[in-house]
Amino acid sequence: MYYLGIDNGGTMAKVAIFDQLCHQIAVCSEKVELIHPQHGWEEVNIDQLWESNARAIKTVLEISGIDPAEIACIACTGHGNGMYLVDESGKGLVGIRSTDTRARKYIEEWNEKNTLDSVLPKTMQAIWAAQPNALLRWYMDNDPETLEKTRWMFMVKDLLRYRLTGEAYMELTDASATSLMNNLTQEWDDEVLRTWGVESLRRILPPVVTTTQICGHVTAQAAAKTGLKEGTPVAGGMFDIDAVGVGIGMVDDQSLCLISGTWGNNQYISKTPVVSKDVFMTTCYSIPGYYLMLEGSATSASNFEWFITNLFKADRELMKQKDETGSIYDLVNAEIAGTKPEDCNLVFLPYLYASPVNIDANACFIGLDAWQKRGHMIRAVCEGVVFGHYWHINRLMKFRDMPNPILLTGGASKSPIWCQMFADIFQTVVRIPEATELGALGAAIAASVAVGDYPDVETACQNVVRFSQTYYPNSNLAGVYQKKREKFNKILEIMQPHWSELR
């Protein structure tokens, strides 16, 4: 028997099939087109989103050669927040991504009035423009007609489960990140809804289910569309930060999960929730009784990719002309290896796309000298990304001791030199998972528990999560990196009152 995991992030729909030990059998990706109707609006056409996922499901079944009847269970994961509205018939009305900023003014008003203070003990998280609380208020004031047509509000993976089964639910881990729920009682909360002025919309919030709960079965219509077998069970699934946590084996409070991708997410779990304005988000985790504490921002490996795209463009073209088989990243790693951390005093602030320290902060190099080469710059970019993770983790560590090991995934985990930087800067063991599609794997693990192949998520992870590499810290570099990190933090402190002047 096999499990099918569906993962929808920012721009891609990925579908993977795993065997009973969660070895990946086949994977297929389909691009999801983003729509930008106005500045700050980030949308997706719900029907096209479903088409992309259906094609990916059909293709992965074909390339695997697996009989659809052998798929024991399906589970979905995807980005949190944003929102997906459908009408009574299930027709898509609007799909909003988690990067949308149209509702920013509501966040600014609520922060100015300290509106969050009264409900923070229940919601346990900061508020931002792409959360449903702000988006629903925006629609109430600017497009009430759409809300009148709305029957259900979903997160992306709940929408996909709805399209597969025809059953309307919202799964707990995603629901607990919306600032509409009491995360202690794990129920929608009338006081919280009144605080944001959206109490009249309680009617569009689906019943809440758990990660490993069977929430319906593939309908005849969905089966015809995807190639799946009608009647295949579909589990609740989970928020993608949970899926990566599960896929990387974060089953207790001893480890720290770092995701170094478009977003830099830093997270750990505990049976005691952290309720503080100094932590970005506390949500209910996929393992009952645990909470997930997260600090993160769009300040991670996307900075590295921007640098490679723009400063190694000619090298990439030359390699293509020469038909060389190596990767551009081999060249990048060679240039970094040609520098030493103790010889490079250059600092990079990884704020090309966003900044958690100041809304007006930008990326920049500080300390650039004429003798330094491109390799020094790319080393500084990699170090700056790690220092950005360290900034977030420092906020988390106000509430606990540093876990050990760090479980690292995302773009940075593909570079041995970068992985070693994480180990040396944190002075902690860093472990890299064997699996590449961790979101889909986490969903597949949920599916395996849902049908009883494993008694719980912890047991499943102990049996199927594997690691490919372990990096140990070089204690000789502890002082070098401490000085660099102090310089990084000093620059942030000096610049804090001046960022707005530079806009």
Disulfide bonds with the S-S distance in Angstrom:
none
